Amino acid sequence: MMCKLVVEAYPAMLARHLGHVGYKNDALQKQTERQLQTRRSMLEDILSGELETRYGLIVKAPRRLADDPTGDQLDALICAIQAAWAWTMKAQRYGAPESADALEGWIADPALNCAEPPA
């Protein structure tokens, strides 16, 4: 029997961890300079190595990702970070806590999971 696995990412989880909220807006008329500065700051935090302790990863990405006012490009990077972390945890149920309902699922993030990051 083939087993399929889906990893669920939640960009707002990492954004909140970094202390950043309100970094994007889909509506053109609601996009602000402050949001741009927040995206740039968040990306700098990500690229600075701040995530290495939490996720066990060093992230490299172009700084222009922060220039997308919808935040979609930055969200895609964050989803990739959460998916990469889950992959590093493949021997530990992809980071899912023992109590996770396999039919309900879970968000791939060390803050929500009991498993320790790989050494």
N, C-alpha and C positions, 0 to 999 in steps of 0.2 A: 504494500500500500504506500502510495506517495504522500508525503506530508508537505503541506504548503504553509508558509509562514509569511505574515504581513507585519511590517514594522510600522507603528503609528508614531509620527512625530508631532510635536506641538511647539512651534516657534516661540510663542508667548512665554512658555516655561523658561527657556534660556534667556529671553529678553528680560524677564523679571529678575532672574538670578543675577544678571549684570546690572540691575537697577535702572533699566530703561523701559519706559512705557510710552505709548503715543508716538510711535516712530514712523507711522505710515497712514495713508488715507487713499482710498480708491477714487474719491470725488476730487476732481481737479481744483474746484473752487475752495476746497478745504485743506489743500496741501500747503504747508507752511515752512518757512525758513527754520523754525525751531525743530520741526520733524527731521529736516535734512541734517541739522547739527546733531540731533539724537542718533540718527542712523550712522553718521560718521563716527561718533563717539562709541557706539556699540560695536561697530566693525573694528575700531582700534582696540577695544578691549578684547575682542575675539582673536585678533592677530597678535596681540601682545604676549600671548602664552598663558593668559589668565585661565583658560579652560583646561590646561594640561593636568592640573591636579584633579579636577572634577571628572573629566572625560578621558584622561590618559592620551590626549591627542594634541598635536601641534598643528595649527590651521594656517594654511597659506591661501590667500585669495586676492584678487585685484581690488583695490580700494574703490574703484568705480561702481562696485555693487551697491554702495551706499547712495549713489546718485539717483536710483530708481525711486520716485516718490510713492509708488504703490507699495514698496517694501517687498515685492515678490522675489526679487533677486536675493535680497538679504534673507528672507524666509527660506528660500531654497537652500542657501548655504547652511542655515541653522538646521534644517531637516537633514541635510547630508551629515552634519556633525552628530546628530542624535542617531542616525542610522549607522554611522561608522562606529559609534560607541556600542550600539547593540551588537554589531558584528564582532567587536573585540570580546564581547561577553557570550559568544555562541556556546561555549562549554558550560556556561551557567544559565542556561535557558534564555539566552539573549538578554539577560538582565532583568527578566521578569521575576517578580517575587514568587515564592512558592504558593502563596495564597491567590495568585492571579487566576481568574477564570479564563480558560483557553478559548471559550466561546465569546466572552466579552472583550477580551484583549486588554492592553495596557499601553501606556505611552512610554516610549523608549527614552528614559532619562534617569540618570543616577539618583536624582532627588526623589523619584517616585518608586525606586526599586530597592530591594533589600540586598541584592548581590553586591559584593565589593568589586571595584574596578580591578583589572588584571595588574599583576605586579610587574 
